[in-house]
Amino acid sequence: MYKDHDLVIRKIEERDLERLWELAYKEDAPEWKRWDAPYFPFKSMTFEQFLEQKSSWVNQDHRWIITVQDVVVGTVTYYFEDDQSRWLEMGITLYQGNEWGKGIGTRALKLWIDHIFQTLPLTRVGLTTWSGNERMIRAAEKLGMQMEARIRKVRYFEGNYYDSIRMGILREEWETLTTAAQI
């Protein structure tokens, strides 16, 4: 568990599953999906269907929950783009629009990057988003992440093409920023 005042990231517990399902999979077209890779298909599911996947959510190292004042608001994740070369990408989802724009995502990602660098033997942590998600890009920039790639017009959403954005930070850059308390 990592904490920043009233914000906590921690492993998901079984008691969190109903709230996660309500936020993530109960609706057919949740607002959060308009920002989290909306060009990929999404399908809602019943709570019973969601429970069939519980082993991929509960007590996992790669997917944790975000709470604010003990209320579930989102998740942070990571996956290996290429585990042989230790190429790790991370992500975040804040499920409710009323939580956006408050700095919660930036704070949660800071804790998540700290956790990743403290527990995994990595040189770099990356984040991939799309040019339509300006909040995600700003949060990454605030944390010192650099634009590493812009693949132009490869994400198609609602009749428009957007760029795929790859950002990253090296361990030594992170250590310099956090030691100097710049973030």
FIBAPA-95695 format. One line per 5 residues: number of its first residue (from 1); their letters; for each residue x, y, z of N, C-alpha, C. Coordinates in Angstrom, 1 decimal. Each point is the difference from the previous one (the first is absolute). Layout:
N
NUM = A = X/Y/Z/X/Y/Z/X/Y/Z ~ ...
***
This chain:
183
1 = MYKDH = 0.9/-1.2/0.0/-0.9/1.2/0.0/0.9/1.2/0.0 ~ -0.4/1.0/-0.8/0.6/1.3/0.0/-1.0/1.1/0.2 ~ 0.4/1.1/0.7/-1.0/1.0/0.4/0.5/1.4/-0.2 ~ -0.9/0.8/-0.5/0.3/1.5/-0.1/-1.3/0.7/0.6 ~ 0.1/0.3/1.2/-1.1/0.6/0.8/-1.2/-0.9/-0.1
6 = DLVIR = -1.1/0.4/-0.6/-1.2/-0.8/0.0/-0.1/-1.0/-1.2 ~ 1.1/0.0/-0.9/0.0/-0.9/-1.1/0.9/-1.2/0.3 ~ -0.5/-1.1/-0.3/0.7/-1.3/0.2/0.0/-0.8/-1.2 ~ 1.1/-0.7/-0.4/0.0/-1.0/-1.0/0.4/-1.3/0.8 ~ -0.7/-1.1/-0.3/0.2/-1.3/0.7/-0.5/-1.1/-0.9
11 = KIEER = 0.4/-1.2/0.4/-0.5/-1.2/-0.7/-1.5/-0.1/0.1 ~ -0.6/-0.5/-1.0/-1.5/-0.1/0.0/-0.4/-1.2/0.9 ~ -1.0/0.2/0.8/-0.5/-1.1/0.9/-1.4/-0.4/-0.5 ~ -0.4/-1.1/0.4/-1.3/-0.5/-0.4/-1.2/0.9/0.3 ~ 0.2/0.7/1.1/-1.1/1.0/0.4/-0.1/1.2/-0.9
16 = DLERL = 1.0/0.2/-0.9/0.0/1.1/-1.0/-0.8/-0.4/-1.3 ~ -0.2/-1.2/-0.2/-0.5/-0.5/-1.3/-1.3/0.6/-0.4 ~ -1.0/0.1/0.9/-1.3/0.5/-0.4/0.1/1.5/-0.5 ~ 0.7/0.8/0.8/0.2/1.4/-0.4/0.8/0.1/-1.3 ~ 1.0/-0.8/-0.2/0.7/0.1/-1.2/-0.9/-0.4/-1.2
21 = WELAY = -0.8/-1.0/0.1/-0.9/-0.4/-1.0/-1.0/1.2/-0.3 ~ -0.5/0.6/1.0/-0.9/1.1/-0.2/0.6/1.1/-0.8 ~ 1.2/0.3/0.4/0.8/1.1/-0.7/0.4/-0.3/-1.4 ~ 0.5/-1.3/-0.2/0.6/-0.3/-1.3/-0.9/-0.7/-1.0 ~ -0.8/-0.9/0.5/-0.7/-0.9/-1.0/-1.5/-0.1/0.1
26 = KEDAP = -0.6/0.7/0.9/-1.5/0.0/0.1/-0.7/0.7/-1.2 ~ 0.6/1.1/-0.5/-0.6/0.7/-1.1/0.5/-0.4/-1.3 ~ -0.8/0.2/-1.1/0.4/-0.4/-1.3/1.0/1.0/-0.6 ~ -0.2/1.3/0.4/0.9/1.1/-0.6/0.4/0.9/1.1 ~ 0.9/-0.5/0.9/0.4/0.9/1.1/0.8/1.2/-0.5
31 = EWKRW = -0.1/1.1/0.7/0.8/1.2/-0.4/1.5/-0.2/0.0 ~ 0.5/-0.7/0.9/1.5/-0.2/0.1/0.5/-0.7/-1.3 ~ -0.8/-0.8/-0.7/0.5/-0.7/-1.2/0.2/1.0/-1.1 ~ -0.6/1.2/0.0/0.2/1.0/-1.0/1.4/0.5/0.0 ~ 0.7/-0.2/1.1/1.4/0.5/0.1/1.0/-1.2/0.1
36 = DAPYF = -0.4/-1.1/0.4/0.9/-1.2/0.2/-0.1/-0.9/-1.3 ~ 0.8/0.3/-0.9/0.1/-0.7/-1.3/-1.4/-0.3/-0.6 ~ -0.8/1.1/-0.3/-1.3/-0.2/-0.4/-0.1/-0.6/-1.4 ~ 1.0/-0.1/-0.7/0.1/-0.6/-1.3/0.0/-1.6/0.0 ~ 0.1/-0.5/1.2/-0.1/-1.5/0.2/-1.4/-0.3/0.5
41 = PFKSM = -0.5/-1.1/-0.4/-1.4/-0.4/0.4/-0.1/-0.2/1.5 ~ -1.2/0.3/0.5/-0.2/-0.2/1.5/-1.4/-0.7/0.1 ~ -0.1/-0.9/1.0/-1.2/-0.7/0.2/-0.3/0.0/1.5 ~ -1.2/0.4/0.4/-0.3/-0.1/1.4/-0.3/-1.5/0.3 ~ -0.1/-0.3/1.3/-0.3/-1.3/0.4/-0.7/0.0/1.3
46 = TFEQF = -0.7/-1.1/0.3/-0.7/-0.2/1.3/1.1/-0.2/1.1 ~ -0.5/0.3/1.2/0.9/-0.2/1.2/0.5/-1.5/0.0 ~ -0.9/-0.9/-0.3/0.4/-1.4/0.0/1.1/-0.3/-1.0 ~ -0.1/0.6/-1.2/1.0/-0.2/-1.0/1.4/0.6/0.5 ~ -0.2/1.2/0.6/1.2/0.6/0.6/0.7/-0.9/1.0
51 = LEQKS = -0.8/-0.6/0.9/0.5/-0.8/1.1/0.8/-1.2/-0.6 ~ -0.4/-0.5/-1.2/0.8/-1.1/-0.6/1.4/0.4/-0.3 ~ 0.3/1.3/-0.1/1.3/0.5/-0.2/0.8/0.4/1.3 ~ -0.6/-0.2/1.1/0.5/0.6/1.3/1.4/-0.4/0.2 ~ 0.5/-1.2/-0.4/1.4/-0.3/0.3/0.9/0.9/-0.8
56 = SWVNQ = -0.4/0.6/-1.1/0.9/0.9/-0.7/0.0/1.4/0.6 ~ -0.9/0.3/1.0/-0.1/1.3/0.7/0.5/-0.1/1.4 ~ -0.4/-1.0/0.8/0.3/0.0/1.4/1.5/-0.3/0.3 ~ 0.6/0.8/0.8/1.4/-0.3/0.5/1.0/-0.1/-1.1 ~ -0.1/0.7/-1.1/0.9/0.0/-1.1/1.1/1.0/0.2
61 = DHRWI = 1.2/-0.3/-0.5/1.1/1.0/0.0/-0.2/1.1/-1.0 ~ -0.6/-0.4/-1.2/0.0/0.9/-1.1/-1.3/0.9/-0.1 ~ -0.9/-0.1/0.9/-1.2/0.8/0.0/-0.4/0.3/1.5 ~ 0.0/1.3/0.3/-0.4/0.4/1.3/-1.1/1.0/0.0 ~ -0.6/0.2/1.1/-1.1/0.9/0.1/0.4/1.4/0.5
66 = ITVQD = -0.7/1.0/-0.3/0.2/1.4/0.5/-1.2/0.3/0.8 ~ 0.2/0.5/1.2/-1.1/0.5/0.9/0.3/1.4/0.4 ~ -1.0/0.8/0.2/0.1/1.3/0.6/-1.0/0.0/1.1 ~ 0.5/0.3/1.2/-0.8/0.0/1.2/-0.8/-1.4/0.1 ~ 0.8/-1.0/-0.3/-0.5/-1.4/0.1/-1.1/-0.4/-1.0
71 = VVVGT = -0.2/0.9/-1.0/-1.0/-0.3/-1.1/0.8/-0.4/-1.2 ~ -0.4/-1.1/-0.6/0.6/-0.4/-1.3/-0.3/0.9/-1.1 ~ 1.1/0.5/-0.7/-0.2/1.0/-1.1/0.7/-0.5/-1.3 ~ 0.9/-1.0/0.1/0.7/-0.4/-1.2/0.9/-1.1/0.2 ~ 0.8/-0.3/-1.0/1.0/-1.0/0.0/1.3/0.5/-0.7
76 = VTYYF = 1.1/-0.6/0.5/1.3/0.2/-0.7/0.5/-1.4/-0.4 ~ 0.6/-0.1/-1.2/0.4/-1.3/-0.5/1.4/0.1/-0.6 ~ 0.6/-1.1/-0.3/1.2/-0.1/-0.9/-0.1/-1.3/-0.7 ~ 0.8/0.0/-1.1/0.1/-1.2/-0.8/1.4/0.1/-0.7 ~ 0.5/-1.2/-0.3/1.3/0.0/-0.8/-0.3/0.0/-1.5
81 = EDDQS = 0.4/1.0/-0.6/0.0/0.1/-1.5/0.9/-1.1/-0.5 ~ 1.2/-0.2/0.7/1.0/-1.0/-0.3/0.7/-0.4/1.3 ~ -0.4/-1.1/0.6/0.6/-0.3/1.3/1.4/-0.4/-0.1 ~ 0.5/-0.5/-1.2/1.4/-0.4/-0.1/0.9/1.2/0.1 ~ -0.4/1.1/-0.5/0.8/1.2/0.1/-0.5/1.0/1.1
86 = RWLEM = -0.9/-0.5/0.8/-0.6/0.7/1.1/-0.6/1.4/-0.4 ~ -0.7/-0.1/-1.1/-0.7/1.2/-0.5/-1.4/0.0/0.6 ~ -0.2/0.9/1.0/-1.3/0.0/0.7/-0.7/1.3/-0.3 ~ -1.3/-0.2/-0.2/-1.0/1.1/-0.2/-0.9/0.1/1.1 ~ -0.4/1.1/0.5/-1.0/0.2/1.1/-1.2/0.7/-0.5
91 = GITLY = -1.1/0.0/0.8/-1.2/0.7/-0.4/-0.8/0.3/1.3 ~ -1.0/0.8/-0.2/-0.9/0.5/1.0/-1.3/0.2/-0.5 ~ -1.0/-0.4/0.7/-1.4/0.4/-0.3/-0.7/0.6/1.2 ~ -0.5/1.2/-0.1/-0.9/0.6/1.0/-1.4/-0.1/-0.6 ~ -0.9/-0.7/0.6/-1.2/-0.4/-0.6/-1.1/1.1/0.0
96 = QGNEW = 0.0/1.0/0.9/-1.0/1.0/0.0/0.5/1.3/-0.3 ~ -0.8/0.7/-0.9/0.4/1.3/-0.5/0.1/1.1/1.1 ~ -0.7/-0.2/1.0/0.1/1.0/1.1/1.3/-0.1/0.8 ~ 0.8/-1.0/-0.3/1.3/-0.1/0.6/1.1/0.5/-0.9 ~ -0.3/0.3/-1.2/1.0/0.5/-1.0/0.4/1.4/0.3
101 = GKGIG = 1.2/0.4/-0.3/0.4/1.4/0.1/0.3/0.4/1.4 ~ 0.1/-0.9/0.9/0.3/0.3/1.4/1.5/-0.4/0.4 ~ 0.7/-0.5/-0.9/1.4/-0.5/0.3/0.1/-1.4/0.6 ~ -1.2/-0.7/0.1/0.0/-1.3/0.5/0.9/-1.0/-0.9 ~ -0.2/0.2/-1.3/0.8/-0.9/-0.9/1.5/0.2/0.1
106 = TRALK = 0.4/1.2/0.1/1.4/0.3/0.1/0.5/-0.5/1.3 ~ -0.7/0.2/1.1/0.5/-0.5/1.3/0.0/-1.5/0.0 ~ -1.0/-0.7/-0.5/0.0/-1.5/0.0/1.1/-0.5/-0.9 ~ 0.3/0.6/-1.2/1.1/-0.4/-0.8/1.3/0.2/0.6 ~ 0.2/1.0/0.8/1.2/0.2/0.7/0.3/-1.1/1.0
111 = LWIDH = -1.0/-0.4/0.7/0.1/-1.1/0.9/0.3/-1.3/-0.7 ~ -0.7/-0.2/-1.1/0.2/-1.2/-0.8/1.4/-0.1/-0.6 ~ 0.5/1.1/-0.5/1.4/0.0/-0.5/1.0/-0.3/1.1 ~ -0.2/0.6/1.2/0.8/-0.3/1.1/0.0/-1.5/0.3 ~ -1.2/-0.6/0.1/-0.1/-1.4/0.2/0.7/-0.8/-1.0
116 = IFQTL = -0.2/0.3/-1.3/0.6/-0.8/-1.1/1.5/0.1/0.1 ~ 0.6/1.1/0.2/1.4/0.1/0.1/0.6/-0.6/1.3 ~ -0.8/0.0/1.0/0.5/-0.6/1.3/-0.1/-1.5/-0.1 ~ -0.9/-0.6/-0.8/-0.2/-1.4/0.1/0.4/-0.8/-1.3 ~ 0.3/0.7/-1.1/0.4/-0.7/-1.2/1.3/0.5/-0.5
121 = PLTRV = 0.9/-0.9/-0.5/1.3/0.4/-0.5/-0.1/0.6/-1.4 ~ -0.5/1.2/-0.1/-0.3/0.7/-1.3/0.9/1.2/-0.1 ~ 0.3/0.4/-1.3/0.7/1.2/-0.3/-1.0/1.1/-0.4 ~ -1.1/-0.4/-0.5/-1.0/0.9/-0.6/-1.4/-0.4/0.3 ~ -0.9/1.0/0.2/-1.4/-0.3/0.1/-0.7/0.9/-1.1
126 = GLTTW = -0.9/-0.7/-0.7/-0.6/0.7/-1.1/-1.5/0.1/0.2 ~ -0.6/0.9/-0.9/-1.5/0.2/0.0/-0.4/0.2/-1.4 ~ -1.0/-0.6/-0.5/-0.5/0.2/-1.3/-1.4/0.5/0.1 ~ -0.3/1.1/-0.8/-1.3/0.6/0.0/-0.3/0.4/-1.5 ~ -1.0/0.9/-0.1/-0.3/0.5/-1.4/-0.1/1.5/0.1
131 = SGNER = 0.1/0.7/-1.1/0.1/1.5/0.0/-1.3/0.6/0.5 ~ -1.1/-0.7/0.0/-1.3/0.5/0.5/-0.1/0.0/1.5 ~ 0.9/-0.6/0.7/0.0/-0.1/1.4/1.0/1.0/0.6 ~ -0.3/1.3/-0.1/0.9/1.0/0.4/0.3/0.0/1.5 ~ -1.0/-0.4/0.8/0.2/-0.1/1.5/1.1/-1.0/0.3
136 = MIRAA = 0.0/-1.1/-0.7/1.0/-1.1/0.3/1.4/0.5/-0.4 ~ 0.1/0.7/-1.1/1.3/0.5/-0.5/0.5/1.1/1.0 ~ -0.9/0.9/0.5/0.5/1.0/1.0/0.4/-0.7/1.3 ~ -0.7/-1.0/0.5/0.4/-0.7/1.2/1.4/-0.6/-0.2 ~ 0.2/-0.7/-1.1/1.3/-0.6/-0.2/1.1/1.1/-0.1
141 = EKLGM = -0.3/1.1/-0.6/1.0/1.1/-0.1/0.3/0.5/1.4 ~ -1.0/0.2/0.8/0.2/0.5/1.4/0.9/-0.9/0.8 ~ 0.0/-1.3/-0.3/0.8/-1.0/0.7/1.4/-0.1/-0.6 ~ 0.3/0.8/-1.0/1.3/-0.1/-0.6/0.2/-0.9/-1.2 ~ -1.1/-0.6/-0.4/0.1/-0.9/-1.2/0.2/0.8/-1.2
146 = QMEAR = 0.7/-0.6/-1.0/0.4/0.6/-1.2/-0.8/-0.6/-1.2 ~ -0.3/0.8/-0.9/-0.6/-0.5/-1.3/1.1/-0.8/-0.7 ~ -0.2/-1.3/-0.2/1.0/-0.8/-0.7/-0.4/-0.4/-1.4 ~ -1.3/0.0/-0.2/-0.5/-0.3/-1.4/-1.4/0.5/-0.2 ~ -0.2/0.5/-1.2/-1.3/0.4/-0.4/-0.3/-0.7/-1.4
151 = IRKVR = -0.8/-1.0/0.0/-0.4/-0.7/-1.2/-1.2/0.7/-0.5 ~ 0.1/0.6/-1.1/-1.0/0.9/-0.5/-1.2/-0.7/-0.7 ~ -1.2/0.5/0.4/-1.3/-0.4/-0.5/-0.2/-1.5/-0.1 ~ 0.2/-0.7/1.1/-0.2/-1.5/0.0/-1.1/-0.4/0.9 ~ -0.7/1.0/0.7/-1.1/-0.3/0.8/-1.2/0.7/-0.5
156 = YFEGN = -1.0/-0.8/-0.4/-1.2/0.5/-0.7/-1.2/0.0/1.0 ~ -0.6/1.2/0.3/-1.1/0.1/0.9/-1.0/1.0/-0.4 ~ -1.2/-0.3/-0.1/-1.1/0.9/-0.4/0.3/0.8/-1.2 ~ 0.5/-0.7/-1.0/0.2/0.6/-1.3/1.3/0.8/-0.1 ~ 0.9/0.0/1.0/1.2/0.8/-0.1/1.2/-1.0/0.4
161 = YYDSI = 1.1/0.4/-0.6/1.3/-0.7/0.3/0.8/0.8/1.1 ~ 0.6/-0.8/0.9/0.8/0.5/1.1/1.3/-0.6/0.0 ~ 1.0/0.6/0.6/1.3/-0.6/0.1/0.1/-0.9/1.2 ~ 0.8/-1.1/-0.1/0.4/-0.8/1.2/1.2/0.7/0.6 ~ 0.0/0.2/1.3/1.0/0.7/0.8/0.7/-1.0/0.9
166 = RMGIL = 1.3/0.0/-0.1/0.8/-0.9/1.0/0.9/1.0/0.8 ~ -0.1/-0.2/1.3/0.7/0.9/0.9/0.8/-1.0/1.0 ~ 1.1/0.5/0.5/0.7/-0.8/0.9/0.9/0.8/0.9 ~ 0.5/-0.7/1.1/1.0/0.6/0.9/1.0/-1.1/0.4 ~ 1.2/0.4/0.1/1.1/-0.9/0.4/0.1/0.1/1.5
171 = REEWE = 0.5/-1.1/0.6/0.2/-0.1/1.4/0.8/1.1/0.5 ~ 1.1/0.4/-0.6/0.9/1.0/0.5/-0.7/1.4/-0.1 ~ -0.8/0.2/-1.0/-0.8/1.2/-0.1/-1.0/0.1/1.2 ~ -0.7/-1.1/0.2/-0.9/-0.1/1.1/0.6/0.3/1.4 ~ 1.2/-0.6/0.2/0.7/0.1/1.3/0.4/1.5/0.1
176 = TLTTA = 0.5/0.6/-1.0/0.4/1.4/0.0/-1.2/0.9/0.4 ~ -1.1/-0.2/-0.7/-1.2/0.8/0.3/-0.5/-0.2/1.4 ~ -0.1/-1.2/0.4/-0.6/-0.3/1.4/1.0/0.4/1.1 ~ 1.3/-0.1/-0.2/1.0/0.4/0.9/-0.1/1.6/0.2 ~ -0.1/0.6/-1.1/-0.1/1.5/0.0/-1.4/0.5/0.3
181 = AQI = -0.9/-0.9/0.3/-1.4/0.3/0.3/-0.7/0.9/-1.0 ~ 0.4/-0.2/-1.3/-0.6/0.8/-1.0/-1.4/-0.4/-0.4 ~ -0.4/-1.2/0.4/-1.3/-0.5/-0.3/-0.7/-0.5/1.2
***
